[in-house]
């Protein structure tokens, strides 16, 4: 597996932060984000059951451009 790093939260400095990668083989997006708090997790489970092996994360709005770039990378490479 090879992950292509797209970027990280521009306001995070030198420590761990929300980030996004694209798996170069499967074209899946790989996200690192803040663990959602209980109220957020509870609200999401109204729409979709949260299995034990999954998690809800938050990615800050300021990372939307990075997510768009990651989506473009995943889709563009599929068209080749």
C-alpha positions, 0 to 999 in steps of 0.5 A, spaced: 500 500 500 502 506 498 499 513 500 499 519 497 499 525 502 495 531 500 495 535 506 494 537 513 490 542 517 494 549 515 493 551 522 496 545 526 503 547 526 508 542 527 504 537 532 499 531 530 493 534 526 487 532 521 490 530 514 488 527 508 491 522 503 489 518 497 491 510 497 494 510 490 492 503 489 484 503 491 483 510 490 480 510 497 481 517 501 484 516 508 483 521 513 485 523 520 481 527 524 479 529 531 475 524 534 467 526 535 464 527 541 459 523 544 453 528 542 456 528 535 456 521 535 449 520 538 446 524 532 450 521 527 447 514 529 440 516 528 442 516 521 447 510 520 448 505 525 456 506 528 459 499 528 464 497 533 470 497 528 468 504 525 469 511 528 466 518 527 471 524 526 471 531 525 475 535 519 475 542 520 472 547 514 479 550 513 481 543 510 475 543 505 480 545 499 485 539 501 479 534 501 477 537 494 484 536 492 484 529 494 477 527 491 480 530 484 487 526 485 482 520 486 478 521 480 483 524 475 487 518 476 481 513 475 480 516 468 487 514 466 
